[in-house]
Amino acid sequence: MSKRDYYEVLGVDKSASAEDIKKAYRKKAIQFHPDKNPGDKTAEEKFKEAAEAYDVLSDSNKKARYDQFGHAGVDNMGAGGAGGFGGGFTMDDIFSRFGDIFGGAFGGAFGGSPFGGFGGSSGSRRGVRRGSDIRIRVKLTLEEIAHGADKVIKINKLKACPDCHGKGAVSESDMKTCPTCNGTGVFTRVTHTFLGQMQSSSPCPACNGEGKVITKPCKTCNGEGVVKGAEEISFSIPKGVEGGMQLTISGKGNAPKRGGVNGNLLVVIEEEPHPELQRDGNDLIYSLYVTFVQAALGDDVEVPTVDGKVRIKIDPGTQSGRMLRLRGKGLPEVNGYGTGDLLVFVQVWTPAKLSKDEKDLLSKLRDSTNFKPNPSKEDRNFFDRMKKMFSQ
């Protein structure tokens, strides 16, 4: 089944601001929230669909790729690489990821979930804790960008305590229901005003919204449920990525205190400069310097590519500034839709110093008819196009 356009899902147009996109998602999430639509699978799918749309349109990098390539441009960049929320994410994942845009407007966003106030369920739904994300930078060469790369990194992070398995208590029997909130995790306060009784809810101060208190903390983690440790993480970077792109590896961030969902590992791409090639989108640019003799008589020369050197032919009479295009010798699209070209700009090198014999030889050629500038119509058109290109 094909996906709907994300702008259509949220009911906004492409010129919508970040704030308009956030408001539109908030409206859709309220409309299709499961607490307002109990047992309604269609509403639940629309709730997930809206979250997936917001995940893309609220991220400037993902939004730019979506605007250019549609769904194909972001299918491999969805949260956690799971292809969006409609697939591998739970409802609590959505609550913990996007709950901050709701604030406390719906009866207390306890435990990170902003949706506790619908359908009388406030006080019964404690949001799943989510660990913090870890952001790292990975440098890639042009060769790695062209072919993709498998990386193994070692990071220090918060991990679930191996002795208590993240609970914070020595055993299950060392945890009891919080007597202050009776296990709901919510402290409800009723105040009397001239308008009548007003009820407000907040996380229980005795158990911090957990609903349970620890009577015997784990000695390894001191009741925190997490310890610091190193972890080796393997991941693959697809072909054609660009500097500034961010890949999300789900569940490889920090573990939360006393159980929940791990945060994500965010991998920011950096490009290492190539000694000879420059990148322009998916095209590569190389400046080829040739001598006056090579340009006049023609020659076979080598030029670098990301796959090694190749030989190209310089035709006799090649003008300085001429561009030669080697199709398919650039970088692939990040989603596999085509490959860029290698653009070779020929530059005729003029020697700065000449010997007496060289000067005498060139002086004899100075007045030759063939050495008078006489650009062809094709050359004039080419240089006019180049002038317009670089003046824009």
Contacts in CASP RR format, 6 or more apart in sequence:
PFRMAT RR
TARGET T0000
AUTHOR 0000-0000-0000
METHOD contacts of the structure
MODEL  1
MSKRDYYEVLGVDKSASAEDIKKAYRKKAIQFHPDKNPGDKTAEEKFKEA
AEAYDVLSDSNKKARYDQFGHAGVDNMGAGGAGGFGGGFTMDDIFSRFGD
IFGGAFGGAFGGSPFGGFGGSSGSRRGVRRGSDIRIRVKLTLEEIAHGAD
KVIKINKLKACPDCHGKGAVSESDMKTCPTCNGTGVFTRVTHTFLGQMQS
SSPCPACNGEGKVITKPCKTCNGEGVVKGAEEISFSIPKGVEGGMQLTIS
GKGNAPKRGGVNGNLLVVIEEEPHPELQRDGNDLIYSLYVTFVQAALGDD
VEVPTVDGKVRIKIDPGTQSGRMLRLRGKGLPEVNGYGTGDLLVFVQVWT
PAKLSKDEKDLLSKLRDSTNFKPNPSKEDRNFFDRMKKMFSQ
3 71 0 8 1.000
4 49 0 8 1.000
6 52 0 8 1.000
6 53 0 8 1.000
6 56 0 8 1.000
6 57 0 8 1.000
6 66 0 8 1.000
7 13 0 8 1.000
7 14 0 8 1.000
7 16 0 8 1.000
7 53 0 8 1.000
7 57 0 8 1.000
9 28 0 8 1.000
9 49 0 8 1.000
9 50 0 8 1.000
9 52 0 8 1.000
9 53 0 8 1.000
10 21 0 8 1.000
10 24 0 8 1.000
10 25 0 8 1.000
10 28 0 8 1.000
10 50 0 8 1.000
10 53 0 8 1.000
10 54 0 8 1.000
10 57 0 8 1.000
11 24 0 8 1.000
12 20 0 8 1.000
12 21 0 8 1.000
12 24 0 8 1.000
12 57 0 8 1.000
14 67 0 8 1.000
16 24 0 8 1.000
16 57 0 8 1.000
18 58 0 8 1.000
21 54 0 8 1.000
21 57 0 8 1.000
21 58 0 8 1.000
22 54 0 8 1.000
22 58 0 8 1.000
22 101 0 8 1.000
25 50 0 8 1.000
25 51 0 8 1.000
25 53 0 8 1.000
25 54 0 8 1.000
25 58 0 8 1.000
25 98 0 8 1.000
25 101 0 8 1.000
26 101 0 8 1.000
26 102 0 8 1.000
28 46 0 8 1.000
28 47 0 8 1.000
28 50 0 8 1.000
29 47 0 8 1.000
29 50 0 8 1.000
29 51 0 8 1.000
29 98 0 8 1.000
29 102 0 8 1.000
29 115 0 8 1.000
30 36 0 8 1.000
31 46 0 8 1.000
32 43 0 8 1.000
32 44 0 8 1.000
32 46 0 8 1.000
32 47 0 8 1.000
32 50 0 8 1.000
33 43 0 8 1.000
33 47 0 8 1.000
33 115 0 8 1.000
33 118 0 8 1.000
34 40 0 8 1.000
34 43 0 8 1.000
34 44 0 8 1.000
34 47 0 8 1.000
34 91 0 8 1.000
35 115 0 8 1.000
35 116 0 8 1.000
35 117 0 8 1.000
35 118 0 8 1.000
35 119 0 8 1.000
35 120 0 8 1.000
35 121 0 8 1.000
35 125 0 8 1.000
36 43 0 8 1.000
36 118 0 8 1.000
36 119 0 8 1.000
37 43 0 8 1.000
37 44 0 8 1.000
38 119 0 8 1.000
44 91 0 8 1.000
45 86 0 8 1.000
47 91 0 8 1.000
47 94 0 8 1.000
48 85 0 8 1.000
48 86 0 8 1.000
48 87 0 8 1.000
48 89 0 8 1.000
48 91 0 8 1.000
48 94 0 8 1.000
49 85 0 8 1.000
49 86 0 8 1.000
51 85 0 8 1.000
51 86 0 8 1.000
51 94 0 8 1.000
51 97 0 8 1.000
51 98 0 8 1.000
52 84 0 8 1.000
52 85 0 8 1.000
52 86 0 8 1.000
54 98 0 8 1.000
55 62 0 8 1.000
55 78 0 8 1.000
55 79 0 8 1.000
55 84 0 8 1.000
55 85 0 8 1.000
55 97 0 8 1.000
55 98 0 8 1.000
56 62 0 8 1.000
56 63 0 8 1.000
56 66 0 8 1.000
56 74 0 8 1.000
56 78 0 8 1.000
57 63 0 8 1.000
57 66 0 8 1.000
61 77 0 8 1.000
61 244 0 8 1.000
61 245 0 8 1.000
61 246 0 8 1.000
62 74 0 8 1.000
62 77 0 8 1.000
62 78 0 8 1.000
65 73 0 8 1.000
65 74 0 8 1.000
65 77 0 8 1.000
65 334 0 8 1.000
66 73 0 8 1.000
66 74 0 8 1.000
69 335 0 8 1.000
69 337 0 8 1.000
72 335 0 8 1.000
72 337 0 8 1.000
73 334 0 8 1.000
73 335 0 8 1.000
75 83 0 8 1.000
75 335 0 8 1.000
76 83 0 8 1.000
76 238 0 8 1.000
76 334 0 8 1.000
76 335 0 8 1.000
77 245 0 8 1.000
77 247 0 8 1.000
77 248 0 8 1.000
78 84 0 8 1.000
78 248 0 8 1.000
79 85 0 8 1.000
79 89 0 8 1.000
79 97 0 8 1.000
79 248 0 8 1.000
79 250 0 8 1.000
79 264 0 8 1.000
80 248 0 8 1.000
80 249 0 8 1.000
80 250 0 8 1.000
80 251 0 8 1.000
80 264 0 8 1.000
81 248 0 8 1.000
81 249 0 8 1.000
81 250 0 8 1.000
82 88 0 8 1.000
82 89 0 8 1.000
82 250 0 8 1.000
85 93 0 8 1.000
85 94 0 8 1.000
90 128 0 8 1.000
92 113 0 8 1.000
92 127 0 8 1.000
92 128 0 8 1.000
92 261 0 8 1.000
93 128 0 8 1.000
93 130 0 8 1.000
93 261 0 8 1.000
95 112 0 8 1.000
95 113 0 8 1.000
95 114 0 8 1.000
95 115 0 8 1.000
95 127 0 8 1.000
95 128 0 8 1.000
96 112 0 8 1.000
96 113 0 8 1.000
96 127 0 8 1.000
96 128 0 8 1.000
96 129 0 8 1.000
96 130 0 8 1.000
96 261 0 8 1.000
97 130 0 8 1.000
99 109 0 8 1.000
99 112 0 8 1.000
99 113 0 8 1.000
99 114 0 8 1.000
99 115 0 8 1.000
100 114 0 8 1.000
101 114 0 8 1.000
102 109 0 8 1.000
102 114 0 8 1.000
102 115 0 8 1.000
103 109 0 8 1.000
103 114 0 8 1.000
104 114 0 8 1.000
105 114 0 8 1.000
106 114 0 8 1.000
106 115 0 8 1.000
106 116 0 8 1.000
106 117 0 8 1.000
106 118 0 8 1.000
107 116 0 8 1.000
107 117 0 8 1.000
107 122 0 8 1.000
107 200 0 8 1.000
107 201 0 8 1.000
108 114 0 8 1.000
108 116 0 8 1.000
108 117 0 8 1.000
108 122 0 8 1.000
108 200 0 8 1.000
108 201 0 8 1.000
108 202 0 8 1.000
109 116 0 8 1.000
110 116 0 8 1.000
110 123 0 8 1.000
110 126 0 8 1.000
110 127 0 8 1.000
110 185 0 8 1.000
110 186 0 8 1.000
110 201 0 8 1.000
110 202 0 8 1.000
110 203 0 8 1.000
110 209 0 8 1.000
111 126 0 8 1.000
111 127 0 8 1.000
111 129 0 8 1.000
111 203 0 8 1.000
111 209 0 8 1.000
112 127 0 8 1.000
112 129 0 8 1.000
112 130 0 8 1.000
113 125 0 8 1.000
113 126 0 8 1.000
113 127 0 8 1.000
113 128 0 8 1.000
115 125 0 8 1.000
116 122 0 8 1.000
116 123 0 8 1.000
116 125 0 8 1.000
122 186 0 8 1.000
122 201 0 8 1.000
123 184 0 8 1.000
123 185 0 8 1.000
123 186 0 8 1.000
123 188 0 8 1.000
123 201 0 8 1.000
124 184 0 8 1.000
126 184 0 8 1.000
126 185 0 8 1.000
126 209 0 8 1.000
126 210 0 8 1.000
126 211 0 8 1.000
128 260 0 8 1.000
128 261 0 8 1.000
129 256 0 8 1.000
129 257 0 8 1.000
129 258 0 8 1.000
129 259 0 8 1.000
129 260 0 8 1.000
129 261 0 8 1.000
130 256 0 8 1.000
130 260 0 8 1.000
130 261 0 8 1.000
130 262 0 8 1.000
130 263 0 8 1.000
131 158 0 8 1.000
131 253 0 8 1.000
131 254 0 8 1.000
131 255 0 8 1.000
131 256 0 8 1.000
131 260 0 8 1.000
131 261 0 8 1.000
131 262 0 8 1.000
131 263 0 8 1.000
132 158 0 8 1.000
132 253 0 8 1.000
132 254 0 8 1.000
132 263 0 8 1.000
133 253 0 8 1.000
133 254 0 8 1.000
133 263 0 8 1.000
133 264 0 8 1.000
133 265 0 8 1.000
133 266 0 8 1.000
134 155 0 8 1.000
134 157 0 8 1.000
134 252 0 8 1.000
134 253 0 8 1.000
134 254 0 8 1.000
134 263 0 8 1.000
134 264 0 8 1.000
134 265 0 8 1.000
134 266 0 8 1.000
135 266 0 8 1.000
135 268 0 8 1.000
136 153 0 8 1.000
136 155 0 8 1.000
136 265 0 8 1.000
136 266 0 8 1.000
136 267 0 8 1.000
136 268 0 8 1.000
137 267 0 8 1.000
137 268 0 8 1.000
137 269 0 8 1.000
137 270 0 8 1.000
138 151 0 8 1.000
138 153 0 8 1.000
138 237 0 8 1.000
138 267 0 8 1.000
138 268 0 8 1.000
138 269 0 8 1.000
138 270 0 8 1.000
139 270 0 8 1.000
139 271 0 8 1.000
139 272 0 8 1.000
140 149 0 8 1.000
140 237 0 8 1.000
140 241 0 8 1.000
140 269 0 8 1.000
140 270 0 8 1.000
140 271 0 8 1.000
140 272 0 8 1.000
141 272 0 8 1.000
141 274 0 8 1.000
142 271 0 8 1.000
142 272 0 8 1.000
142 274 0 8 1.000
142 277 0 8 1.000
142 279 0 8 1.000
142 284 0 8 1.000
142 306 0 8 1.000
142 331 0 8 1.000
143 306 0 8 1.000
144 237 0 8 1.000
145 239 0 8 1.000
145 240 0 8 1.000
145 241 0 8 1.000
145 242 0 8 1.000
145 271 0 8 1.000
145 331 0 8 1.000
146 239 0 8 1.000
146 240 0 8 1.000
146 306 0 8 1.000
146 307 0 8 1.000
146 330 0 8 1.000
146 331 0 8 1.000
146 332 0 8 1.000
147 239 0 8 1.000
147 306 0 8 1.000
148 236 0 8 1.000
148 237 0 8 1.000
148 238 0 8 1.000
148 239 0 8 1.000
148 240 0 8 1.000
148 241 0 8 1.000
149 236 0 8 1.000
149 237 0 8 1.000
150 234 0 8 1.000
150 235 0 8 1.000
150 236 0 8 1.000
150 237 0 8 1.000
151 234 0 8 1.000
151 235 0 8 1.000
151 236 0 8 1.000
151 237 0 8 1.000
152 232 0 8 1.000
152 233 0 8 1.000
152 234 0 8 1.000
153 232 0 8 1.000
153 233 0 8 1.000
154 230 0 8 1.000
154 231 0 8 1.000
154 232 0 8 1.000
154 233 0 8 1.000
155 230 0 8 1.000
155 231 0 8 1.000
155 233 0 8 1.000
155 265 0 8 1.000
156 228 0 8 1.000
156 229 0 8 1.000
156 230 0 8 1.000
157 228 0 8 1.000
157 229 0 8 1.000
157 230 0 8 1.000
157 231 0 8 1.000
157 253 0 8 1.000
157 254 0 8 1.000
157 255 0 8 1.000
158 226 0 8 1.000
158 227 0 8 1.000
158 228 0 8 1.000
158 229 0 8 1.000
158 254 0 8 1.000
158 255 0 8 1.000
159 226 0 8 1.000
159 227 0 8 1.000
159 228 0 8 1.000
159 229 0 8 1.000
159 231 0 8 1.000
159 255 0 8 1.000
160 166 0 8 1.000
160 225 0 8 1.000
160 226 0 8 1.000
160 255 0 8 1.000
160 259 0 8 1.000
161 167 0 8 1.000
161 168 0 8 1.000
161 218 0 8 1.000
161 220 0 8 1.000
161 221 0 8 1.000
161 223 0 8 1.000
161 224 0 8 1.000
161 225 0 8 1.000
161 226 0 8 1.000
161 227 0 8 1.000
162 220 0 8 1.000
162 227 0 8 1.000
163 218 0 8 1.000
163 219 0 8 1.000
163 220 0 8 1.000
163 221 0 8 1.000
164 170 0 8 1.000
164 218 0 8 1.000
164 220 0 8 1.000
164 221 0 8 1.000
164 223 0 8 1.000
164 225 0 8 1.000
166 221 0 8 1.000
166 225 0 8 1.000
166 226 0 8 1.000
166 255 0 8 1.000
166 258 0 8 1.000
166 259 0 8 1.000
167 175 0 8 1.000
167 218 0 8 1.000
167 225 0 8 1.000
167 258 0 8 1.000
167 259 0 8 1.000
168 214 0 8 1.000
168 217 0 8 1.000
168 218 0 8 1.000
168 221 0 8 1.000
168 223 0 8 1.000
168 224 0 8 1.000
168 225 0 8 1.000
168 258 0 8 1.000
169 175 0 8 1.000
169 214 0 8 1.000
169 215 0 8 1.000
169 216 0 8 1.000
169 217 0 8 1.000
169 218 0 8 1.000
169 223 0 8 1.000
170 216 0 8 1.000
170 217 0 8 1.000
170 218 0 8 1.000
170 219 0 8 1.000
171 216 0 8 1.000
174 214 0 8 1.000
174 215 0 8 1.000
174 216 0 8 1.000
174 217 0 8 1.000
175 212 0 8 1.000
175 213 0 8 1.000
175 214 0 8 1.000
175 215 0 8 1.000
176 212 0 8 1.000
176 213 0 8 1.000
176 215 0 8 1.000
177 183 0 8 1.000
177 211 0 8 1.000
177 212 0 8 1.000
178 185 0 8 1.000
178 204 0 8 1.000
178 206 0 8 1.000
178 207 0 8 1.000
178 209 0 8 1.000
178 210 0 8 1.000
178 211 0 8 1.000
178 212 0 8 1.000
178 213 0 8 1.000
179 206 0 8 1.000
180 187 0 8 1.000
180 204 0 8 1.000
180 205 0 8 1.000
180 206 0 8 1.000
180 207 0 8 1.000
181 187 0 8 1.000
181 204 0 8 1.000
181 206 0 8 1.000
181 207 0 8 1.000
181 209 0 8 1.000
181 211 0 8 1.000
183 204 0 8 1.000
183 207 0 8 1.000
183 211 0 8 1.000
183 212 0 8 1.000
184 204 0 8 1.000
184 211 0 8 1.000
185 203 0 8 1.000
185 204 0 8 1.000
185 207 0 8 1.000
185 209 0 8 1.000
185 210 0 8 1.000
185 211 0 8 1.000
186 201 0 8 1.000
186 202 0 8 1.000
186 203 0 8 1.000
186 204 0 8 1.000
186 209 0 8 1.000
187 201 0 8 1.000
187 202 0 8 1.000
187 203 0 8 1.000
187 204 0 8 1.000
187 205 0 8 1.000
188 199 0 8 1.000
188 200 0 8 1.000
188 201 0 8 1.000
189 199 0 8 1.000
189 200 0 8 1.000
189 201 0 8 1.000
189 202 0 8 1.000
190 197 0 8 1.000
190 198 0 8 1.000
190 199 0 8 1.000
191 197 0 8 1.000
191 198 0 8 1.000
191 200 0 8 1.000
192 198 0 8 1.000
203 209 0 8 1.000
204 210 0 8 1.000
204 211 0 8 1.000
206 213 0 8 1.000
207 213 0 8 1.000
210 258 0 8 1.000
214 223 0 8 1.000
217 223 0 8 1.000
218 225 0 8 1.000
220 227 0 8 1.000
221 227 0 8 1.000
223 258 0 8 1.000
224 257 0 8 1.000
224 258 0 8 1.000
225 255 0 8 1.000
225 257 0 8 1.000
225 258 0 8 1.000
225 259 0 8 1.000
226 254 0 8 1.000
226 255 0 8 1.000
226 256 0 8 1.000
226 257 0 8 1.000
231 252 0 8 1.000
233 249 0 8 1.000
233 252 0 8 1.000
233 265 0 8 1.000
235 247 0 8 1.000
235 249 0 8 1.000
235 265 0 8 1.000
235 267 0 8 1.000
237 247 0 8 1.000
237 267 0 8 1.000
237 269 0 8 1.000
238 334 0 8 1.000
238 335 0 8 1.000
239 331 0 8 1.000
239 332 0 8 1.000
239 334 0 8 1.000
239 336 0 8 1.000
240 282 0 8 1.000
240 331 0 8 1.000
240 332 0 8 1.000
240 333 0 8 1.000
240 334 0 8 1.000
241 247 0 8 1.000
241 269 0 8 1.000
241 334 0 8 1.000
242 269 0 8 1.000
242 271 0 8 1.000
242 281 0 8 1.000
242 334 0 8 1.000
243 269 0 8 1.000
243 270 0 8 1.000
243 271 0 8 1.000
244 268 0 8 1.000
244 269 0 8 1.000
244 270 0 8 1.000
245 268 0 8 1.000
245 269 0 8 1.000
245 334 0 8 1.000
246 266 0 8 1.000
246 267 0 8 1.000
246 268 0 8 1.000
246 269 0 8 1.000
247 266 0 8 1.000
247 267 0 8 1.000
247 269 0 8 1.000
248 264 0 8 1.000
248 265 0 8 1.000
248 266 0 8 1.000
248 267 0 8 1.000
249 264 0 8 1.000
249 265 0 8 1.000
249 266 0 8 1.000
249 267 0 8 1.000
250 264 0 8 1.000
251 261 0 8 1.000
251 262 0 8 1.000
251 263 0 8 1.000
251 264 0 8 1.000
251 265 0 8 1.000
252 262 0 8 1.000
252 263 0 8 1.000
252 264 0 8 1.000
252 265 0 8 1.000
253 262 0 8 1.000
253 263 0 8 1.000
253 264 0 8 1.000
253 265 0 8 1.000
254 262 0 8 1.000
254 263 0 8 1.000
255 262 0 8 1.000
255 263 0 8 1.000
256 262 0 8 1.000
256 263 0 8 1.000
271 279 0 8 1.000
276 286 0 8 1.000
276 304 0 8 1.000
277 284 0 8 1.000
277 285 0 8 1.000
277 286 0 8 1.000
277 304 0 8 1.000
277 305 0 8 1.000
277 306 0 8 1.000
277 342 0 8 1.000
278 284 0 8 1.000
278 285 0 8 1.000
278 286 0 8 1.000
279 285 0 8 1.000
279 331 0 8 1.000
280 343 0 8 1.000
281 331 0 8 1.000
282 330 0 8 1.000
282 331 0 8 1.000
282 332 0 8 1.000
282 333 0 8 1.000
282 338 0 8 1.000
282 339 0 8 1.000
282 340 0 8 1.000
283 330 0 8 1.000
283 331 0 8 1.000
283 340 0 8 1.000
283 341 0 8 1.000
283 342 0 8 1.000
283 343 0 8 1.000
284 305 0 8 1.000
284 306 0 8 1.000
284 329 0 8 1.000
284 330 0 8 1.000
284 331 0 8 1.000
284 340 0 8 1.000
284 341 0 8 1.000
284 342 0 8 1.000
284 343 0 8 1.000
285 342 0 8 1.000
285 343 0 8 1.000
285 345 0 8 1.000
286 303 0 8 1.000
286 304 0 8 1.000
286 342 0 8 1.000
286 343 0 8 1.000
286 344 0 8 1.000
286 345 0 8 1.000
287 345 0 8 1.000
287 347 0 8 1.000
288 301 0 8 1.000
288 303 0 8 1.000
288 324 0 8 1.000
288 344 0 8 1.000
288 345 0 8 1.000
288 346 0 8 1.000
288 347 0 8 1.000
289 347 0 8 1.000
289 348 0 8 1.000
289 349 0 8 1.000
290 299 0 8 1.000
290 301 0 8 1.000
290 314 0 8 1.000
290 318 0 8 1.000
290 346 0 8 1.000
290 347 0 8 1.000
290 348 0 8 1.000
290 349 0 8 1.000
291 348 0 8 1.000
291 349 0 8 1.000
292 348 0 8 1.000
292 349 0 8 1.000
292 350 0 8 1.000
294 301 0 8 1.000
294 314 0 8 1.000
295 314 0 8 1.000
295 317 0 8 1.000
295 318 0 8 1.000
295 319 0 8 1.000
295 320 0 8 1.000
295 346 0 8 1.000
295 348 0 8 1.000
296 316 0 8 1.000
296 317 0 8 1.000
297 316 0 8 1.000
298 313 0 8 1.000
298 314 0 8 1.000
298 315 0 8 1.000
298 316 0 8 1.000
298 317 0 8 1.000
298 318 0 8 1.000
299 313 0 8 1.000
299 314 0 8 1.000
300 311 0 8 1.000
300 312 0 8 1.000
300 313 0 8 1.000
300 314 0 8 1.000
301 311 0 8 1.000
301 312 0 8 1.000
301 314 0 8 1.000
302 309 0 8 1.000
302 310 0 8 1.000
302 311 0 8 1.000
302 312 0 8 1.000
303 309 0 8 1.000
303 310 0 8 1.000
303 311 0 8 1.000
303 312 0 8 1.000
303 326 0 8 1.000
303 342 0 8 1.000
303 344 0 8 1.000
305 326 0 8 1.000
305 329 0 8 1.000
305 330 0 8 1.000
305 342 0 8 1.000
306 329 0 8 1.000
306 330 0 8 1.000
306 331 0 8 1.000
307 329 0 8 1.000
310 326 0 8 1.000
310 329 0 8 1.000
312 324 0 8 1.000
312 326 0 8 1.000
312 344 0 8 1.000
314 346 0 8 1.000
318 346 0 8 1.000
319 346 0 8 1.000
319 348 0 8 1.000
319 375 0 8 1.000
319 379 0 8 1.000
320 346 0 8 1.000
320 347 0 8 1.000
320 348 0 8 1.000
321 345 0 8 1.000
321 346 0 8 1.000
321 347 0 8 1.000
321 348 0 8 1.000
321 383 0 8 1.000
321 386 0 8 1.000
322 345 0 8 1.000
322 346 0 8 1.000
322 382 0 8 1.000
323 343 0 8 1.000
323 344 0 8 1.000
323 345 0 8 1.000
323 346 0 8 1.000
323 382 0 8 1.000
323 386 0 8 1.000
324 343 0 8 1.000
324 344 0 8 1.000
324 346 0 8 1.000
325 341 0 8 1.000
325 342 0 8 1.000
325 343 0 8 1.000
325 344 0 8 1.000
326 341 0 8 1.000
326 342 0 8 1.000
326 343 0 8 1.000
326 344 0 8 1.000
327 340 0 8 1.000
327 341 0 8 1.000
328 339 0 8 1.000
328 340 0 8 1.000
328 341 0 8 1.000
328 342 0 8 1.000
329 340 0 8 1.000
329 341 0 8 1.000
329 342 0 8 1.000
330 339 0 8 1.000
330 340 0 8 1.000
330 341 0 8 1.000
330 342 0 8 1.000
331 339 0 8 1.000
331 340 0 8 1.000
332 338 0 8 1.000
332 339 0 8 1.000
332 340 0 8 1.000
333 339 0 8 1.000
351 358 0 8 1.000
354 362 0 8 1.000
365 371 0 8 1.000
375 383 0 8 1.000
END
